[in-house]
Amino acid sequence: MAPGLFLQELCSRPGIIGAICPSSRYLARHMARQVPHNDKGLVIELGGGTGAITQALLNHGIPPERLMVVEFSSPFVQRLRKRFPHVNVVQGNAADLSRLVPQGSRIHAIVSSLPLCSLPEPMTQSILQQWQQLLHEDGVAVQFTYNLRSPKWRRHMQAQQTSSKIVWANLPPANITTFSFRTAKLPAPHEHLSPEPPR
Ligand SMILES: C[S@@+](CC[C@H](N)C(=O)[O-])C[C@H]1O[C@@H](n2cnc3c(N)ncnc32)[C@H](O)[C@@H]1O
């Protein structure tokens, strides 16, 4: 952890950091556990900060070559690259995710600690739409929020919530929600037909 660096970034960009300190190891571990084990596809972490969740994802068994971290702040990017030399750390805006991911890659999970409650609403909407376009149909999106009731960004999330858990051992406590974008499978045309009436 680098609390000094986090504090420095918080003071210069409070709206973008959106937290008073890095995530606790309990929150980070629980975020990482939402990613199902799978031997295919990329796991994308959005808003890596000082690497609390990055470390938890690696501990969870995600191979470093299958992990890509997108972080906006340059001091955090430098810190992440030094701490995780085998992970692809990309400096950029999560709102440009479609352009940042390697073309044609299969995305298995998006693990986000972006401060969706404090980002401009059109940006949040665009970020969530890109998740829907980019995630593989079996993929999951994981997001934490300090708003334990009903954060505004939820209305832009066109996905099914598959789990939700409050982690109290964090400052402040946070709610982790997991989403699936798999569209309900439409029944085949013959499934609509009623059986032939008896003669
Ligand atoms: C709440 S902090 C979480 C940091 C770290 N993952 C943790 O859990 O301790 C949010 C992080 O998202 C980054 N961030 C905010 N807006 C972003 C954006 N549009 N694109 C990429 N990263 C962004 C911030 O720089 C910060 O590192």
The ligand as an ORCA input file, in Angstrom:
! r2SCAN-3c Opt
* xyz 0 1
  C     -11.894      4.614     -5.217
  S     -10.265      4.674     -5.970
  C      -9.901      2.918     -5.920
  C      -8.441      2.615     -5.971
  C      -8.060      1.149     -5.754
  N      -8.631      0.268     -6.753
  C      -8.506      0.689     -4.396
  O      -9.496     -0.067     -4.337
  O      -7.881      1.088     -3.405
  C     -10.749      4.983     -7.668
  C      -9.630      4.913     -8.689
  O     -10.190      5.114     -9.980
  C      -9.350      5.972    -10.745
  N     -10.198      6.610    -11.769
  C     -11.168      7.526    -11.579
  N     -11.767      7.840    -12.733
  C     -11.175      7.095    -13.694
  C     -11.366      6.958    -15.097
  N     -12.302      7.666    -15.738
  N     -10.591      6.085    -15.771
  C      -9.644      5.349    -15.131
  N      -9.407      5.437    -13.804
  C     -10.158      6.310    -13.089
  C      -8.771      6.932     -9.718
  O      -7.595      7.548    -10.179
  C      -8.538      5.978     -8.534
  O      -7.299      5.362     -8.630
*
